[in-house]
Amino acid sequence: MSGSRGVIVVTGAGGLGSAIARRIGTGSTVVLADFNQKLLEAEACTLVQTGYDVVSHAVDVSDKDSVDALAREAADRVGRRSSLVPTAGLRDAPLRKDHPMDLKGSITYDATVDAVITMLRDPEVTRELYESLGHRDVEVLECGEDDGVLRIRSSQVVDVDLPGFAKRVLKPTNTMVQTDEWRKGAKGAWDGTFDVEVKGAPIHISGTMRLAPAGKKCKHVIDIDVHVKVPLVGGRIAEWAGKGEVQQTLDGQLAFYKGWLAEHSQA
């Protein structure tokens, strides 16, 4: 259909897209598009309530068929003028504490901090850990202490089931090299960092770790940060990784350590 109103297509219903729709949408029909259906509907409703003419449309900007459907929606509403304002997925997408998902794990072991550190010093534990997670070709490249730093460096091949939108930029089989570094801190605690290099992939995982005494027990806390350097779909890949592979690996790692310590504790 055609009419006298202009049509403005805004992809991305977040802060930038919403601000642009408010800025230039007066007197036009705004086709607001986003992959996040909940965010999209909420923002479209807010704009309508403040007097804008808004049509919401779910879109995956990494999928040609989805974008074509958005174009047809806009074409059906074309008036005297039309504009496209793309704001979806134009930056790297880090998963930090303000991202709507939890990438922090913690567990309390029935063992002392010293017992946990002793476990981590054993290269066979690292090998068993990754094999228990289903990783292949596990190699412990380094496991030892130098100048007060306990460094554990390993390599493993990881197979993942990729969603369709990620297959264009990621491979289902990846070699990952992880480096953990632990340093003794105050009051009997140990603080650590880790860095995961995914060979040949635009994804980087890093974070912090802490082992703190809790009476005769030990609390293990891990904070994870995921970065994906891919235009358009970087945010979706980071969200998928955080909710799926990264979180599953975190849960599996903590469960393995707890089981190993329980099995090897002295009566």
BALOBA-1460 file (C-alpha; in Angstrom, 3 decimals):
// residues 267
<rec num="1" residu="m" x="0.000" y="0.000" z="0.000"/>
<rec num="2" residu="s" x="1.119" y="3.583" z="-0.469"/>
<rec num="3" residu="g" x="0.257" y="6.763" z="1.344"/>
<rec num="4" residu="s" x="1.367" y="10.258" z="2.206"/>
<rec num="5" residu="r" x="3.358" y="9.371" z="5.289"/>
<rec num="6" residu="g" x="7.051" y="8.669" z="5.042"/>
<rec num="7" residu="v" x="8.444" y="5.360" z="6.271"/>
<rec num="8" residu="i" x="11.495" y="5.090" z="8.515"/>
<rec num="9" residu="v" x="12.944" y="1.617" z="9.105"/>
<rec num="10" residu="v" x="15.016" y="1.411" z="12.292"/>
<rec num="11" residu="t" x="16.851" y="-1.852" z="12.965"/>
<rec num="12" residu="g" x="17.734" y="-2.160" z="16.627"/>
<rec num="13" residu="a" x="15.210" y="-1.350" z="19.334"/>
<rec num="14" residu="g" x="17.838" y="-0.614" z="21.999"/>
<rec num="15" residu="g" x="18.906" y="2.758" z="23.308"/>
<rec num="16" residu="l" x="20.371" y="4.126" z="20.057"/>
<rec num="17" residu="g" x="17.586" y="2.865" z="17.807"/>
<rec num="18" residu="s" x="14.890" y="4.145" z="20.158"/>
<rec num="19" residu="a" x="16.544" y="7.553" z="20.411"/>
<rec num="20" residu="i" x="16.758" y="7.851" z="16.619"/>
<rec num="21" residu="a" x="13.113" y="6.798" z="16.201"/>
<rec num="22" residu="r" x="12.059" y="9.521" z="18.641"/>
<rec num="23" residu="r" x="14.287" y="12.065" z="16.987"/>
<rec num="24" residu="i" x="13.212" y="11.643" z="13.359"/>
<rec num="25" residu="g" x="10.002" y="9.616" z="13.587"/>
<rec num="26" residu="t" x="7.496" y="12.420" z="14.048"/>
<rec num="27" residu="g" x="5.086" y="12.559" z="11.100"/>
<rec num="28" residu="s" x="6.308" y="9.243" z="9.672"/>
<rec num="29" residu="t" x="5.542" y="5.580" z="10.095"/>
<rec num="30" residu="v" x="8.371" y="3.958" z="12.026"/>
<rec num="31" residu="v" x="9.036" y="0.297" z="11.240"/>
<rec num="32" residu="l" x="10.978" y="-0.759" z="14.338"/>
<rec num="33" residu="a" x="12.861" y="-4.034" z="13.895"/>
<rec num="34" residu="d" x="14.895" y="-6.158" z="16.291"/>
<rec num="35" residu="f" x="15.819" y="-9.798" z="16.974"/>
<rec num="36" residu="n" x="14.849" y="-9.503" z="20.641"/>
<rec num="37" residu="q" x="11.064" y="-9.858" z="20.493"/>
<rec num="38" residu="k" x="10.490" y="-8.837" z="24.117"/>
<rec num="39" residu="l" x="12.577" y="-5.680" z="23.806"/>
<rec num="40" residu="l" x="11.005" y="-4.895" z="20.449"/>
<rec num="41" residu="e" x="7.412" y="-5.099" z="21.676"/>
<rec num="42" residu="a" x="8.164" y="-3.124" z="24.832"/>
<rec num="43" residu="e" x="9.844" y="-0.277" z="22.969"/>
<rec num="44" residu="a" x="7.204" y="-0.205" z="20.212"/>
<rec num="45" residu="c" x="4.487" y="0.035" z="22.860"/>
<rec num="46" residu="t" x="6.302" y="2.903" z="24.579"/>
<rec num="47" residu="l" x="6.665" y="4.813" z="21.321"/>
<rec num="48" residu="v" x="2.988" y="4.332" z="20.444"/>
<rec num="49" residu="q" x="1.969" y="5.575" z="23.877"/>
<rec num="50" residu="t" x="3.970" y="8.751" z="23.324"/>
<rec num="51" residu="g" x="2.271" y="9.471" z="20.002"/>
<rec num="52" residu="y" x="4.413" y="7.811" z="17.336"/>
<rec num="53" residu="d" x="3.040" y="5.679" z="14.501"/>
<rec num="54" residu="v" x="5.011" y="2.455" z="14.976"/>
<rec num="55" residu="v" x="4.963" y="-0.999" z="13.413"/>
<rec num="56" residu="s" x="7.141" y="-3.663" z="15.058"/>
<rec num="57" residu="h" x="8.858" y="-6.347" z="12.991"/>
<rec num="58" residu="a" x="11.090" y="-9.179" z="14.237"/>
<rec num="59" residu="v" x="14.284" y="-9.450" z="12.178"/>
<rec num="60" residu="d" x="17.565" y="-11.320" z="12.172"/>
<rec num="61" residu="v" x="19.995" y="-8.981" z="10.403"/>
<rec num="62" residu="s" x="22.366" y="-11.897" z="9.767"/>
<rec num="63" residu="d" x="19.729" y="-13.809" z="7.797"/>
<rec num="64" residu="k" x="18.977" y="-12.728" z="4.211"/>
<rec num="65" residu="d" x="15.429" y="-14.109" z="4.188"/>
<rec num="66" residu="s" x="14.629" y="-12.271" z="7.414"/>
<rec num="67" residu="v" x="16.005" y="-9.000" z="6.037"/>
<rec num="68" residu="d" x="14.078" y="-9.514" z="2.779"/>
<rec num="69" residu="a" x="10.868" y="-9.912" z="4.786"/>
<rec num="70" residu="l" x="11.611" y="-6.633" z="6.566"/>
<rec num="71" residu="a" x="12.167" y="-4.938" z="3.223"/>
<rec num="72" residu="r" x="8.804" y="-6.212" z="1.971"/>
<rec num="73" residu="e" x="7.141" y="-4.898" z="5.131"/>
<rec num="74" residu="a" x="8.652" y="-1.466" z="4.500"/>
<rec num="75" residu="a" x="7.791" y="-1.564" z="0.785"/>
<rec num="76" residu="d" x="4.144" y="-2.250" z="1.586"/>
<rec num="77" residu="r" x="4.093" y="0.947" z="3.608"/>
<rec num="78" residu="v" x="6.210" y="3.217" z="1.416"/>
<rec num="79" residu="g" x="4.952" y="6.793" z="1.198"/>
<rec num="80" residu="r" x="6.493" y="9.867" z="-0.288"/>
<rec num="81" residu="r" x="9.812" y="9.204" z="1.384"/>
<rec num="82" residu="s" x="11.517" y="6.305" z="3.131"/>
<rec num="83" residu="s" x="14.682" y="5.932" z="5.217"/>
<rec num="84" residu="l" x="16.694" y="3.064" z="6.710"/>
<rec num="85" residu="v" x="18.560" y="3.557" z="9.976"/>
<rec num="86" residu="p" x="20.604" y="0.447" z="10.910"/>
<rec num="87" residu="t" x="21.683" y="0.361" z="14.559"/>
<rec num="88" residu="a" x="21.578" y="-3.397" z="15.253"/>
<rec num="89" residu="g" x="24.807" y="-5.286" z="15.875"/>
<rec num="90" residu="l" x="27.264" y="-2.568" z="14.864"/>
<rec num="91" residu="r" x="29.799" y="-3.144" z="17.649"/>
<rec num="92" residu="d" x="31.639" y="-5.883" z="19.452"/>
<rec num="93" residu="a" x="29.524" y="-7.539" z="22.081"/>
<rec num="94" residu="p" x="31.159" y="-8.116" z="25.458"/>
<rec num="95" residu="l" x="29.275" y="-10.086" z="28.063"/>
<rec num="96" residu="r" x="29.933" y="-8.233" z="31.294"/>
<rec num="97" residu="k" x="28.097" y="-7.951" z="34.557"/>
<rec num="98" residu="d" x="25.544" y="-5.574" z="33.016"/>
<rec num="99" residu="h" x="24.639" y="-8.104" z="30.276"/>
<rec num="100" residu="p" x="21.340" y="-9.890" z="30.953"/>
<rec num="101" residu="m" x="22.908" y="-13.221" z="31.808"/>
<rec num="102" residu="d" x="25.007" y="-14.600" z="34.616"/>
<rec num="103" residu="l" x="28.596" y="-15.452" z="33.791"/>
<rec num="104" residu="k" x="29.728" y="-15.803" z="37.370"/>
<rec num="105" residu="g" x="30.058" y="-19.191" z="39.009"/>
<rec num="106" residu="s" x="30.914" y="-20.192" z="42.529"/>
<rec num="107" residu="i" x="31.092" y="-23.340" z="44.616"/>
<rec num="108" residu="t" x="32.244" y="-24.326" z="48.106"/>
<rec num="109" residu="y" x="34.534" y="-27.318" z="48.408"/>
<rec num="110" residu="d" x="34.823" y="-29.550" z="51.464"/>
<rec num="111" residu="a" x="38.556" y="-28.960" z="51.332"/>
<rec num="112" residu="t" x="41.050" y="-26.282" z="52.316"/>
<rec num="113" residu="v" x="42.527" y="-23.725" z="49.937"/>
<rec num="114" residu="d" x="45.876" y="-25.544" z="50.195"/>
<rec num="115" residu="a" x="44.209" y="-28.803" z="49.141"/>
<rec num="116" residu="v" x="42.674" y="-27.118" z="46.089"/>
<rec num="117" residu="i" x="46.015" y="-25.575" z="45.086"/>
<rec num="118" residu="t" x="47.682" y="-28.963" z="45.480"/>
<rec num="119" residu="m" x="45.057" y="-30.397" z="43.123"/>
<rec num="120" residu="l" x="45.696" y="-27.653" z="40.555"/>
<rec num="121" residu="r" x="49.450" y="-28.316" z="40.657"/>
<rec num="122" residu="d" x="48.844" y="-31.811" z="39.275"/>
<rec num="123" residu="p" x="48.935" y="-31.779" z="35.435"/>
<rec num="124" residu="e" x="46.918" y="-34.997" z="35.308"/>
<rec num="125" residu="v" x="44.026" y="-33.188" z="36.969"/>
<rec num="126" residu="t" x="43.963" y="-30.653" z="34.143"/>
<rec num="127" residu="r" x="44.007" y="-33.444" z="31.580"/>
<rec num="128" residu="e" x="41.211" y="-35.334" z="33.342"/>
<rec num="129" residu="l" x="39.165" y="-32.151" z="33.666"/>
<rec num="130" residu="y" x="39.028" y="-31.376" z="29.964"/>
<rec num="131" residu="e" x="38.558" y="-34.989" z="28.955"/>
<rec num="132" residu="s" x="35.606" y="-35.182" z="31.351"/>
<rec num="133" residu="l" x="34.100" y="-32.213" z="29.479"/>
<rec num="134" residu="g" x="34.325" y="-34.131" z="26.203"/>
<rec num="135" residu="h" x="37.317" y="-32.236" z="24.806"/>
<rec num="136" residu="r" x="39.778" y="-34.054" z="22.563"/>
<rec num="137" residu="d" x="43.538" y="-34.084" z="22.052"/>
<rec num="138" residu="v" x="44.133" y="-32.553" z="25.472"/>
<rec num="139" residu="e" x="47.710" y="-31.431" z="26.086"/>
<rec num="140" residu="v" x="49.104" y="-29.875" z="29.252"/>
<rec num="141" residu="l" x="51.703" y="-27.491" z="27.833"/>
<rec num="142" residu="e" x="52.831" y="-26.063" z="31.167"/>
<rec num="143" residu="c" x="52.041" y="-26.720" z="34.803"/>
<rec num="144" residu="g" x="54.389" y="-25.323" z="37.397"/>
<rec num="145" residu="e" x="55.369" y="-22.406" z="39.621"/>
<rec num="146" residu="d" x="57.848" y="-19.669" z="38.892"/>
<rec num="147" residu="d" x="58.465" y="-16.520" z="40.911"/>
<rec num="148" residu="g" x="55.339" y="-17.031" z="43.003"/>
<rec num="149" residu="v" x="53.039" y="-17.676" z="40.033"/>
<rec num="150" residu="l" x="51.351" y="-21.037" z="39.450"/>
<rec num="151" residu="r" x="50.833" y="-21.226" z="35.681"/>
<rec num="152" residu="i" x="48.731" y="-23.889" z="33.969"/>
<rec num="153" residu="r" x="48.645" y="-23.818" z="30.172"/>
<rec num="154" residu="s" x="46.729" y="-26.365" z="28.162"/>
<rec num="155" residu="s" x="45.462" y="-27.039" z="24.661"/>
<rec num="156" residu="q" x="42.375" y="-28.989" z="23.647"/>
<rec num="157" residu="v" x="40.116" y="-29.552" z="20.665"/>
<rec num="158" residu="v" x="36.474" y="-28.694" z="21.288"/>
<rec num="159" residu="d" x="33.480" y="-29.710" z="19.170"/>
<rec num="160" residu="v" x="30.373" y="-27.515" z="19.372"/>
<rec num="161" residu="d" x="26.921" y="-27.538" z="17.786"/>
<rec num="162" residu="l" x="26.675" y="-24.151" z="16.104"/>
<rec num="163" residu="p" x="23.375" y="-22.326" z="15.550"/>
<rec num="164" residu="g" x="22.698" y="-21.286" z="11.989"/>
<rec num="165" residu="f" x="23.575" y="-17.618" z="12.452"/>
<rec num="166" residu="a" x="27.053" y="-18.506" z="13.805"/>
<rec num="167" residu="k" x="28.089" y="-20.947" z="11.071"/>
<rec num="168" residu="r" x="29.221" y="-18.156" z="8.769"/>
<rec num="169" residu="v" x="31.935" y="-16.968" z="11.143"/>
<rec num="170" residu="l" x="32.717" y="-19.890" z="13.469"/>
<rec num="171" residu="k" x="33.822" y="-23.477" z="12.935"/>
<rec num="172" residu="p" x="32.215" y="-26.461" z="14.694"/>
<rec num="173" residu="t" x="35.656" y="-27.746" z="15.731"/>
<rec num="174" residu="n" x="38.125" y="-25.413" z="17.415"/>
<rec num="175" residu="t" x="41.483" y="-25.627" z="19.134"/>
<rec num="176" residu="m" x="41.526" y="-23.703" z="22.387"/>
<rec num="177" residu="v" x="44.590" y="-22.738" z="24.386"/>
<rec num="178" residu="q" x="43.891" y="-21.761" z="27.985"/>
<rec num="179" residu="t" x="46.337" y="-20.133" z="30.368"/>
<rec num="180" residu="d" x="45.551" y="-19.949" z="34.086"/>
<rec num="181" residu="e" x="47.750" y="-17.991" z="36.492"/>
<rec num="182" residu="w" x="47.382" y="-18.155" z="40.270"/>
<rec num="183" residu="r" x="49.056" y="-15.945" z="42.894"/>
<rec num="184" residu="k" x="48.900" y="-16.218" z="46.656"/>
<rec num="185" residu="g" x="46.951" y="-13.345" z="48.174"/>
<rec num="186" residu="a" x="46.134" y="-12.054" z="51.634"/>
<rec num="187" residu="k" x="44.484" y="-13.996" z="54.462"/>
<rec num="188" residu="g" x="45.134" y="-17.396" z="52.928"/>
<rec num="189" residu="a" x="43.382" y="-16.682" z="49.618"/>
<rec num="190" residu="w" x="44.671" y="-17.259" z="46.092"/>
<rec num="191" residu="d" x="43.730" y="-14.968" z="43.200"/>
<rec num="192" residu="g" x="43.932" y="-15.919" z="39.569"/>
<rec num="193" residu="t" x="43.309" y="-14.912" z="35.985"/>
<rec num="194" residu="f" x="42.607" y="-16.995" z="32.907"/>
<rec num="195" residu="d" x="42.766" y="-16.383" z="29.189"/>
<rec num="196" residu="v" x="41.318" y="-18.610" z="26.466"/>
<rec num="197" residu="e" x="42.517" y="-18.233" z="22.887"/>
<rec num="198" residu="v" x="40.241" y="-19.832" z="20.300"/>
<rec num="199" residu="k" x="42.579" y="-20.437" z="17.372"/>
<rec num="200" residu="g" x="41.431" y="-18.703" z="14.194"/>
<rec num="201" residu="a" x="38.102" y="-17.556" z="15.635"/>
<rec num="202" residu="p" x="36.924" y="-14.015" z="16.452"/>
<rec num="203" residu="i" x="36.023" y="-14.936" z="20.027"/>
<rec num="204" residu="h" x="38.023" y="-14.304" z="23.178"/>
<rec num="205" residu="i" x="37.318" y="-15.518" z="26.701"/>
<rec num="206" residu="s" x="39.032" y="-14.273" z="29.849"/>
<rec num="207" residu="g" x="38.273" y="-13.655" z="33.482"/>
<rec num="208" residu="t" x="39.251" y="-13.805" z="37.120"/>
<rec num="209" residu="m" x="39.268" y="-16.538" z="39.766"/>
<rec num="210" residu="r" x="39.500" y="-16.593" z="43.535"/>
<rec num="211" residu="l" x="39.983" y="-19.279" z="46.162"/>
<rec num="212" residu="a" x="39.070" y="-18.030" z="49.618"/>
<rec num="213" residu="p" x="39.046" y="-19.838" z="52.977"/>
<rec num="214" residu="a" x="35.620" y="-20.537" z="54.468"/>
<rec num="215" residu="g" x="36.471" y="-22.141" z="57.784"/>
<rec num="216" residu="k" x="37.894" y="-25.553" z="56.917"/>
<rec num="217" residu="k" x="36.343" y="-25.271" z="53.484"/>
<rec num="218" residu="c" x="37.175" y="-23.250" z="50.384"/>
<rec num="219" residu="k" x="35.002" y="-21.038" z="48.199"/>
<rec num="220" residu="h" x="35.883" y="-20.932" z="44.506"/>
<rec num="221" residu="v" x="34.549" y="-17.946" z="42.515"/>
<rec num="222" residu="i" x="34.971" y="-17.474" z="38.760"/>
<rec num="223" residu="d" x="34.004" y="-14.385" z="36.711"/>
<rec num="224" residu="i" x="33.946" y="-14.758" z="32.924"/>
<rec num="225" residu="d" x="34.161" y="-12.139" z="30.182"/>
<rec num="226" residu="v" x="33.339" y="-13.078" z="26.573"/>
<rec num="227" residu="h" x="34.136" y="-10.887" z="23.553"/>
<rec num="228" residu="v" x="33.097" y="-11.583" z="19.966"/>
<rec num="229" residu="k" x="34.603" y="-9.356" z="17.278"/>
<rec num="230" residu="v" x="32.068" y="-9.843" z="14.506"/>
<rec num="231" residu="p" x="29.895" y="-7.129" z="12.917"/>
<rec num="232" residu="l" x="26.122" y="-7.629" z="12.972"/>
<rec num="233" residu="v" x="25.943" y="-11.038" z="14.686"/>
<rec num="234" residu="g" x="28.583" y="-10.551" z="17.370"/>
<rec num="235" residu="g" x="26.005" y="-9.911" z="20.078"/>
<rec num="236" residu="r" x="24.008" y="-13.010" z="19.219"/>
<rec num="237" residu="i" x="27.101" y="-15.218" z="19.146"/>
<rec num="238" residu="a" x="28.256" y="-13.872" z="22.506"/>
<rec num="239" residu="e" x="24.808" y="-14.454" z="23.989"/>
<rec num="240" residu="w" x="24.672" y="-18.000" z="22.590"/>
<rec num="241" residu="a" x="28.160" y="-18.781" z="23.890"/>
<rec num="242" residu="g" x="27.433" y="-17.357" z="27.316"/>
<rec num="243" residu="k" x="24.171" y="-19.202" z="27.766"/>
<rec num="244" residu="g" x="25.444" y="-22.421" z="26.239"/>
<rec num="245" residu="e" x="29.017" y="-23.555" z="25.778"/>
<rec num="246" residu="v" x="30.742" y="-21.216" z="28.231"/>
<rec num="247" residu="q" x="28.217" y="-21.720" z="31.007"/>
<rec num="248" residu="q" x="28.211" y="-25.498" z="30.528"/>
<rec num="249" residu="t" x="32.000" y="-25.584" z="30.668"/>
<rec num="250" residu="l" x="32.007" y="-23.477" z="33.825"/>
<rec num="251" residu="d" x="29.445" y="-25.706" z="35.526"/>
<rec num="252" residu="g" x="31.302" y="-28.839" z="34.435"/>
<rec num="253" residu="q" x="34.644" y="-27.539" z="35.675"/>
<rec num="254" residu="l" x="33.351" y="-26.688" z="39.149"/>
<rec num="255" residu="a" x="31.522" y="-30.023" z="39.422"/>
<rec num="256" residu="f" x="34.661" y="-31.919" z="38.360"/>
<rec num="257" residu="y" x="36.824" y="-30.191" z="40.949"/>
<rec num="258" residu="k" x="34.285" y="-30.831" z="43.691"/>
<rec num="259" residu="g" x="34.070" y="-34.515" z="42.785"/>
<rec num="260" residu="w" x="37.841" y="-34.923" z="42.519"/>
<rec num="261" residu="l" x="38.429" y="-33.335" z="45.913"/>
<rec num="262" residu="a" x="35.770" y="-35.479" z="47.528"/>
<rec num="263" residu="e" x="37.240" y="-38.626" z="45.972"/>
<rec num="264" residu="h" x="40.797" y="-37.824" z="47.019"/>
<rec num="265" residu="s" x="40.135" y="-36.417" z="50.483"/>
<rec num="266" residu="q" x="41.600" y="-38.331" z="53.379"/>
<rec num="267" residu="a" x="39.225" y="-39.937" z="55.832"/>
